[in-house]
């Protein structure tokens, strides 16, 4: 883990070409589900683009009704844009880590493909995770394995439709999508989650956005009963 952080930090600091760009996203993530009730998190995402490669780091901090310490989760991601003739696609890999949760500590490894068109965002991949249960969680689920449980194959998909063309001159856009992923951390879910987004540009480098997601039923960690609504709003800023 430390070696990966050093490598990513070196690449980010070394990227001084004219095509490099730094951009950041910040949002408040709130909602309600059966497992934890109402909650609120602060998410920070930093992206550094060098030519066709984007290095991404993210942190999530628990603010309301936290079941852990203030630091909730961390994420590293690398995305590379590939073009062959008229076909374009973005392979990506990611590592996510939740070390301090009151109930479950997990490491998540992700790989997948992202395809973007003027009206569509399409993502398909797989994530593997290794998790361990705390004593509190073992009391709730005494029949489940307690430590270093490995899940190698979990499908990841996300389909989003943009009502206005991505490269259009509209200052405001809307989208609808379906995904089996809820938010910052990838988690197993059996029932698709529906979501809607809207965003409006302040200028060519900044926009504000709002998002809501809803899942009627499904399964969260350890197949626990789960349903919920997620509300998210924040700011994107390209420096």
N, C-alpha and C positions, 0 to 999 in steps of 0.2 A: 504494500500500500504506500509506504513512504517513498519507495523508488518511483512508483507511478506519479506521485505528486511532484517529485523533483523533476522528472522528465517533462511533465506538462508545464510546470512553471518555467523551465528553461526554454521550451519551445515558444511559450507566450512572450517571454522577455526578449527572445531573439528575433521575433517577427517584426522587423522594422522596414519591410518593403512598402512601396507606395500603395499596394493593394490591401494592406492590413487595415482592419477596422475593429474597434471595440464597441460593444453594445451591451446594455444591461436591461433587465426586466425585474420589476418589483411588484408584488401583489399581496393583498390580504386574502387568505383562503379560510372561509368559514362554512359551517354547515351543521347538520344534525344526523346522527345515525344511532341505531339501537345499541351499539357497543359502548359508545362513550358519551352519548347525549350531544349537547351543543359544544362546539369547539371553535378555536380560531388560531390560525398559524400565519406567520410572516415568511414569505418565500422570496429569496434573492437569487437571480440567475445572472451570471456574467459570461459573455460570449466574445471570443477573439477570433476573427476571420482572417486567414492568411491565404490568399489566392483561392483555391478550391476547398480548403480544409477549415473547419470551424472547431475550436476547442471551447468546451463549455464546462463551467463549474457552478454548482448550486448548493444552497444551504436553506434549510427550513427550521424556523424557530417557533416553538409552541408558546402561545400567548394566553389562551383561555382554556380552562379545564384540562390542563396538560396532564397526561398520564406518565410523564417522564420529566427529565430535566429540561432546561430551556432549549438546548440544542436537540432537535428532533431527528434530523436526517441530513446526510450530505450526498452529493452526486458529482461524478465526473463523466464527461461524454465527449466523444470525437465523431464528427460527421464529415464525410468527404463527398464532394460533388463529382460525379462521373458522367462524361458525355461521349457517346459514340454515334457519329453522324448526327441524326436528328433525335436520338433517344437520350434522355437524361434521367438519372436516378441518384439518390443519396444513400449509400450504405452508412450505418452508424453502429457504434459500440458504446456501452455505458456501464458504469459501476456505481451502485447505490449502497449506502451503509446507514443503518439505524442502530447505534451502539448503546443507547441509554434508556430505551423504553422500559416502562414499568412492567410490561407484560411479555414482550417478544423482542428479541434482538436479531437482526437479519442482515445478511449480505446478499446483494442481488446483482447478477451479471446478465447483461442484455446485448443482443445483436439483432439487427433488422434492416429493412429497406424502407426508404421514404420516397414517394413519387409525388411531385407537385405539378399541377397544371393551372391554367388561369382560373378554373372553377373548382378544382379538387385538391384535397390533401389526403393521400392514401398511405397508410403505414402498416407493415406486416413484419412480425418478428417472433423471437422466442426469448424468454427470460428464465434463468435458473436462480434458485435462491437456497441459501443455507441459513437456517434459523434455529434459535435456542429459546426455550421457555424459562421465564422467571418462576420463582416459587409461587407468586400470586397466581400466575397463569396455570401452573400445575395443579393448584387447588381447584380451579374452575374446570380443567380438563385433565383429570387424573389418568385417563386411559390413553392419552396421547404421548408420543415420544417427547423426551425432555430436552435433549441437546444435540446440536449438529445434525439436524434433520435436513436431508437433501432432496430438493425437488428439481429435476433436471429439465423437464419439458413443461412450459406454461406458454400457451399461445398469447401473442400480443397483436391486437389489431385496432385500427382507428381509421374511420372513414368520415370525411368532413366535406360538405359542399358549401362553396362561397357564392352568395347571390350576385355579387358584383365581380367582374374580372379582377384578378389579383393585380394586374399591371394597369388597371384603368385609372382615370383621373378623378374618381370619386373619393371624397374625403372620408366618407363613412361606409362601412361594409358590415354585412351580417353573414352568419353561417349556422348551419345545423349539422350535427354529426352523431355517430354512434360508435361506441368503443367499449371494450371490456376493462378499461383502466380508469381509475377514479381521479387521481391527481398526482402529487409529487412522486410518491413511491409506486412502483409496479406491484400489484397485488392480484392473486388469483380471484377471478369472479366468473360465475357461470351465467349470469343474466346480463345482457348488454345494457350499458348505461347511455341514455340519451342526453345530449347537451346542445346548448345554443350559445353563440358568441356574438358580440357586437364591438366594434372599435371605430374610433374616429381620430384622424390625424390633427394634431396641434400645428405641426409644421412637417417638413419633409423628413425630419429626424426624430420626431416624437409623436407618440399616439397613446391614448388612454383606452382601456378595454374593460369589458365586463363579461362574465361567463356564469352560466348556471348549468348544473348537471343533476340528473335524477335517475335513481335506480329503484325499481319497485320491490325487487327481492333478489336474492342471490346468495353468494357465500363470500365471506371475507377470509382473513387468516384462520386456519384450522377449521374451516367450514362453519364458523360461528354464524348465527343468524345476523343478517345485515340488510338494511335498506337505508336510503338517505337522500338528502339533497345537499348539494355543494354550491356555494356562492363564492365568486372570485372577482376581484377588480384590482386594477393596477396601472402601471405606467411602463412603457417601452421607450428607451432612449438610446439612440445611436450616436456615439461621440466621434 
